[in-house]
Amino acid sequence: MEIRLNDLFQKFKTKGFMPIEIPGLVRDAFNVIGDSEYSAISTINRELEDLGWGIDIMDSVTHEVITSLIEDNSSTDVVSFFINLQEQYESEEEDYSRSRRN
């Protein structure tokens, strides 16, 4: 599971999201996908866009990962994972910045 979550994190980063934004995006995606009314990727994208996340956030791979996590009732663990990953990423950036200054 951790490998797929790291891939999901990187996928959101390549779409232009800052690490600090990703836990909130994942939480909103869980909420949208968890509501059975929003099942088609295009509908999910519209709902995420309405929430202010931008255009075409969801693709088939992202949808598959998030849906499988919802089915496993792992949403709380996943959001915690992304928060921890974000903190780790920020710590690594700070260490890199410090080493470049020295």
PyMOL CGO cylinders between C-alpha atoms (Angstrom):
from pymol import cmd
from pymol.cgo import CYLINDER

trace = [
    CYLINDER, 0.00, 0.00, 0.00, 2.79, 2.44, 0.87, 0.3, 1, 1, 1, 1, 1, 1,
    CYLINDER, 2.79, 2.44, 0.87, 4.33, 2.25, -2.61, 0.3, 1, 1, 1, 1, 1, 1,
    CYLINDER, 4.33, 2.25, -2.61, 1.00, 3.11, -4.25, 0.3, 1, 1, 1, 1, 1, 1,
    CYLINDER, 1.00, 3.11, -4.25, 0.49, 5.98, -1.81, 0.3, 1, 1, 1, 1, 1, 1,
    CYLINDER, 0.49, 5.98, -1.81, 3.95, 7.35, -2.60, 0.3, 1, 1, 1, 1, 1, 1,
    CYLINDER, 3.95, 7.35, -2.60, 3.08, 7.12, -6.29, 0.3, 1, 1, 1, 1, 1, 1,
    CYLINDER, 3.08, 7.12, -6.29, -0.19, 8.95, -5.62, 0.3, 1, 1, 1, 1, 1, 1,
    CYLINDER, -0.19, 8.95, -5.62, 1.69, 11.65, -3.70, 0.3, 1, 1, 1, 1, 1, 1,
    CYLINDER, 1.69, 11.65, -3.70, 4.15, 12.08, -6.58, 0.3, 1, 1, 1, 1, 1, 1,
    CYLINDER, 4.15, 12.08, -6.58, 1.31, 12.13, -9.11, 0.3, 1, 1, 1, 1, 1, 1,
    CYLINDER, 1.31, 12.13, -9.11, -0.38, 15.01, -7.27, 0.3, 1, 1, 1, 1, 1, 1,
    CYLINDER, -0.38, 15.01, -7.27, 2.97, 16.82, -6.99, 0.3, 1, 1, 1, 1, 1, 1,
    CYLINDER, 2.97, 16.82, -6.99, 3.51, 16.53, -10.76, 0.3, 1, 1, 1, 1, 1, 1,
    CYLINDER, 3.51, 16.53, -10.76, 0.04, 17.99, -11.26, 0.3, 1, 1, 1, 1, 1, 1,
    CYLINDER, 0.04, 17.99, -11.26, 1.31, 21.08, -9.45, 0.3, 1, 1, 1, 1, 1, 1,
    CYLINDER, 1.31, 21.08, -9.45, 0.10, 20.54, -5.90, 0.3, 1, 1, 1, 1, 1, 1,
    CYLINDER, 0.10, 20.54, -5.90, 2.27, 21.54, -2.99, 0.3, 1, 1, 1, 1, 1, 1,
    CYLINDER, 2.27, 21.54, -2.99, 2.91, 18.81, -0.40, 0.3, 1, 1, 1, 1, 1, 1,
    CYLINDER, 2.91, 18.81, -0.40, 0.94, 20.80, 2.16, 0.3, 1, 1, 1, 1, 1, 1,
    CYLINDER, 0.94, 20.80, 2.16, -2.15, 20.73, -0.10, 0.3, 1, 1, 1, 1, 1, 1,
    CYLINDER, -2.15, 20.73, -0.10, -2.17, 17.00, -0.79, 0.3, 1, 1, 1, 1, 1, 1,
    CYLINDER, -2.17, 17.00, -0.79, -3.72, 15.77, 2.50, 0.3, 1, 1, 1, 1, 1, 1,
    CYLINDER, -3.72, 15.77, 2.50, -6.68, 18.13, 1.98, 0.3, 1, 1, 1, 1, 1, 1,
    CYLINDER, -6.68, 18.13, 1.98, -7.04, 17.10, -1.65, 0.3, 1, 1, 1, 1, 1, 1,
    CYLINDER, -7.04, 17.10, -1.65, -6.99, 13.42, -0.69, 0.3, 1, 1, 1, 1, 1, 1,
    CYLINDER, -6.99, 13.42, -0.69, -9.55, 14.02, 2.05, 0.3, 1, 1, 1, 1, 1, 1,
    CYLINDER, -9.55, 14.02, 2.05, -11.87, 15.83, -0.39, 0.3, 1, 1, 1, 1, 1, 1,
    CYLINDER, -11.87, 15.83, -0.39, -11.39, 13.12, -3.01, 0.3, 1, 1, 1, 1, 1, 1,
    CYLINDER, -11.39, 13.12, -3.01, -12.32, 10.48, -0.41, 0.3, 1, 1, 1, 1, 1, 1,
    CYLINDER, -12.32, 10.48, -0.41, -15.44, 12.43, 0.48, 0.3, 1, 1, 1, 1, 1, 1,
    CYLINDER, -15.44, 12.43, 0.48, -16.48, 12.89, -3.15, 0.3, 1, 1, 1, 1, 1, 1,
    CYLINDER, -16.48, 12.89, -3.15, -15.77, 9.30, -4.20, 0.3, 1, 1, 1, 1, 1, 1,
    CYLINDER, -15.77, 9.30, -4.20, -17.27, 7.92, -1.01, 0.3, 1, 1, 1, 1, 1, 1,
    CYLINDER, -17.27, 7.92, -1.01, -20.57, 9.53, -1.95, 0.3, 1, 1, 1, 1, 1, 1,
    CYLINDER, -20.57, 9.53, -1.95, -22.02, 6.94, -4.35, 0.3, 1, 1, 1, 1, 1, 1,
    CYLINDER, -22.02, 6.94, -4.35, -23.68, 9.76, -6.29, 0.3, 1, 1, 1, 1, 1, 1,
    CYLINDER, -23.68, 9.76, -6.29, -20.27, 10.70, -7.73, 0.3, 1, 1, 1, 1, 1, 1,
    CYLINDER, -20.27, 10.70, -7.73, -18.88, 7.61, -9.42, 0.3, 1, 1, 1, 1, 1, 1,
    CYLINDER, -18.88, 7.61, -9.42, -17.81, 8.65, -12.92, 0.3, 1, 1, 1, 1, 1, 1,
    CYLINDER, -17.81, 8.65, -12.92, -14.37, 10.22, -13.18, 0.3, 1, 1, 1, 1, 1, 1,
    CYLINDER, -14.37, 10.22, -13.18, -15.77, 13.20, -15.09, 0.3, 1, 1, 1, 1, 1, 1,
    CYLINDER, -15.77, 13.20, -15.09, -18.34, 13.80, -12.33, 0.3, 1, 1, 1, 1, 1, 1,
    CYLINDER, -18.34, 13.80, -12.33, -15.66, 13.50, -9.64, 0.3, 1, 1, 1, 1, 1, 1,
    CYLINDER, -15.66, 13.50, -9.64, -13.50, 15.98, -11.53, 0.3, 1, 1, 1, 1, 1, 1,
    CYLINDER, -13.50, 15.98, -11.53, -16.38, 18.46, -11.70, 0.3, 1, 1, 1, 1, 1, 1,
    CYLINDER, -16.38, 18.46, -11.70, -17.02, 18.10, -7.98, 0.3, 1, 1, 1, 1, 1, 1,
    CYLINDER, -17.02, 18.10, -7.98, -13.32, 18.56, -7.12, 0.3, 1, 1, 1, 1, 1, 1,
    CYLINDER, -13.32, 18.56, -7.12, -13.22, 21.57, -9.43, 0.3, 1, 1, 1, 1, 1, 1,
    CYLINDER, -13.22, 21.57, -9.43, -16.26, 23.02, -7.64, 0.3, 1, 1, 1, 1, 1, 1,
    CYLINDER, -16.26, 23.02, -7.64, -14.33, 22.59, -4.39, 0.3, 1, 1, 1, 1, 1, 1,
    CYLINDER, -14.33, 22.59, -4.39, -11.52, 24.68, -5.89, 0.3, 1, 1, 1, 1, 1, 1,
    CYLINDER, -11.52, 24.68, -5.89, -8.94, 21.99, -6.68, 0.3, 1, 1, 1, 1, 1, 1,
    CYLINDER, -8.94, 21.99, -6.68, -8.63, 22.72, -10.39, 0.3, 1, 1, 1, 1, 1, 1,
    CYLINDER, -8.63, 22.72, -10.39, -9.44, 20.90, -13.60, 0.3, 1, 1, 1, 1, 1, 1,
    CYLINDER, -9.44, 20.90, -13.60, -9.02, 17.18, -14.35, 0.3, 1, 1, 1, 1, 1, 1,
    CYLINDER, -9.02, 17.18, -14.35, -7.52, 16.13, -11.03, 0.3, 1, 1, 1, 1, 1, 1,
    CYLINDER, -7.52, 16.13, -11.03, -8.81, 12.57, -11.20, 0.3, 1, 1, 1, 1, 1, 1,
    CYLINDER, -8.81, 12.57, -11.20, -7.60, 10.04, -13.75, 0.3, 1, 1, 1, 1, 1, 1,
    CYLINDER, -7.60, 10.04, -13.75, -8.22, 6.30, -13.90, 0.3, 1, 1, 1, 1, 1, 1,
    CYLINDER, -8.22, 6.30, -13.90, -5.15, 5.33, -11.85, 0.3, 1, 1, 1, 1, 1, 1,
    CYLINDER, -5.15, 5.33, -11.85, -5.85, 7.89, -9.12, 0.3, 1, 1, 1, 1, 1, 1,
    CYLINDER, -5.85, 7.89, -9.12, -9.50, 6.84, -9.06, 0.3, 1, 1, 1, 1, 1, 1,
    CYLINDER, -9.50, 6.84, -9.06, -8.55, 3.17, -8.73, 0.3, 1, 1, 1, 1, 1, 1,
    CYLINDER, -8.55, 3.17, -8.73, -6.15, 3.80, -5.83, 0.3, 1, 1, 1, 1, 1, 1,
    CYLINDER, -6.15, 3.80, -5.83, -8.56, 6.00, -3.90, 0.3, 1, 1, 1, 1, 1, 1,
    CYLINDER, -8.56, 6.00, -3.90, -11.53, 3.70, -4.52, 0.3, 1, 1, 1, 1, 1, 1,
    CYLINDER, -11.53, 3.70, -4.52, -9.59, 0.67, -3.29, 0.3, 1, 1, 1, 1, 1, 1,
    CYLINDER, -9.59, 0.67, -3.29, -8.58, 2.55, -0.15, 0.3, 1, 1, 1, 1, 1, 1,
    CYLINDER, -8.58, 2.55, -0.15, -12.18, 3.56, 0.51, 0.3, 1, 1, 1, 1, 1, 1,
    CYLINDER, -12.18, 3.56, 0.51, -13.28, -0.05, 0.10, 0.3, 1, 1, 1, 1, 1, 1,
    CYLINDER, -13.28, -0.05, 0.10, -10.63, -1.08, 2.64, 0.3, 1, 1, 1, 1, 1, 1,
    CYLINDER, -10.63, -1.08, 2.64, -11.89, 1.62, 5.06, 0.3, 1, 1, 1, 1, 1, 1,
    CYLINDER, -11.89, 1.62, 5.06, -8.37, 3.06, 5.13, 0.3, 1, 1, 1, 1, 1, 1,
    CYLINDER, -8.37, 3.06, 5.13, -9.24, 6.72, 4.56, 0.3, 1, 1, 1, 1, 1, 1,
    CYLINDER, -9.24, 6.72, 4.56, -8.15, 7.93, 8.01, 0.3, 1, 1, 1, 1, 1, 1,
    CYLINDER, -8.15, 7.93, 8.01, -4.87, 6.03, 7.77, 0.3, 1, 1, 1, 1, 1, 1,
    CYLINDER, -4.87, 6.03, 7.77, -4.27, 7.39, 4.28, 0.3, 1, 1, 1, 1, 1, 1,
    CYLINDER, -4.27, 7.39, 4.28, -4.79, 11.03, 5.25, 0.3, 1, 1, 1, 1, 1, 1,
    CYLINDER, -4.79, 11.03, 5.25, -2.42, 10.48, 8.20, 0.3, 1, 1, 1, 1, 1, 1,
    CYLINDER, -2.42, 10.48, 8.20, 0.08, 8.89, 5.81, 0.3, 1, 1, 1, 1, 1, 1,
    CYLINDER, 0.08, 8.89, 5.81, -0.05, 11.93, 3.52, 0.3, 1, 1, 1, 1, 1, 1,
    CYLINDER, -0.05, 11.93, 3.52, 0.35, 14.33, 6.43, 0.3, 1, 1, 1, 1, 1, 1,
    CYLINDER, 0.35, 14.33, 6.43, 3.42, 12.38, 7.62, 0.3, 1, 1, 1, 1, 1, 1,
    CYLINDER, 3.42, 12.38, 7.62, 4.80, 12.21, 4.09, 0.3, 1, 1, 1, 1, 1, 1,
    CYLINDER, 4.80, 12.21, 4.09, 4.30, 15.96, 3.69, 0.3, 1, 1, 1, 1, 1, 1,
    CYLINDER, 4.30, 15.96, 3.69, 6.17, 16.60, 6.95, 0.3, 1, 1, 1, 1, 1, 1,
    CYLINDER, 6.17, 16.60, 6.95, 8.99, 14.29, 5.84, 0.3, 1, 1, 1, 1, 1, 1,
    CYLINDER, 8.99, 14.29, 5.84, 9.19, 16.04, 2.45, 0.3, 1, 1, 1, 1, 1, 1,
    CYLINDER, 9.19, 16.04, 2.45, 9.33, 19.48, 4.08, 0.3, 1, 1, 1, 1, 1, 1,
    CYLINDER, 9.33, 19.48, 4.08, 12.04, 18.30, 6.48, 0.3, 1, 1, 1, 1, 1, 1,
    CYLINDER, 12.04, 18.30, 6.48, 14.14, 16.99, 3.59, 0.3, 1, 1, 1, 1, 1, 1,
    CYLINDER, 14.14, 16.99, 3.59, 13.74, 20.31, 1.75, 0.3, 1, 1, 1, 1, 1, 1,
    CYLINDER, 13.74, 20.31, 1.75, 14.85, 22.23, 4.85, 0.3, 1, 1, 1, 1, 1, 1,
    CYLINDER, 14.85, 22.23, 4.85, 17.90, 19.96, 5.23, 0.3, 1, 1, 1, 1, 1, 1,
    CYLINDER, 17.90, 19.96, 5.23, 18.76, 20.47, 1.56, 0.3, 1, 1, 1, 1, 1, 1,
    CYLINDER, 18.76, 20.47, 1.56, 18.40, 24.25, 1.87, 0.3, 1, 1, 1, 1, 1, 1,
    CYLINDER, 18.40, 24.25, 1.87, 20.63, 24.27, 4.94, 0.3, 1, 1, 1, 1, 1, 1,
    CYLINDER, 20.63, 24.27, 4.94, 23.30, 22.20, 3.22, 0.3, 1, 1, 1, 1, 1, 1,
    CYLINDER, 23.30, 22.20, 3.22, 23.28, 24.50, 0.19, 0.3, 1, 1, 1, 1, 1, 1,
    CYLINDER, 23.28, 24.50, 0.19, 23.86, 27.54, 2.41, 0.3, 1, 1, 1, 1, 1, 1,
    CYLINDER, 23.86, 27.54, 2.41, 26.92, 25.97, 4.06, 0.3, 1, 1, 1, 1, 1, 1,
]
cmd.load_cgo(trace, "trace")
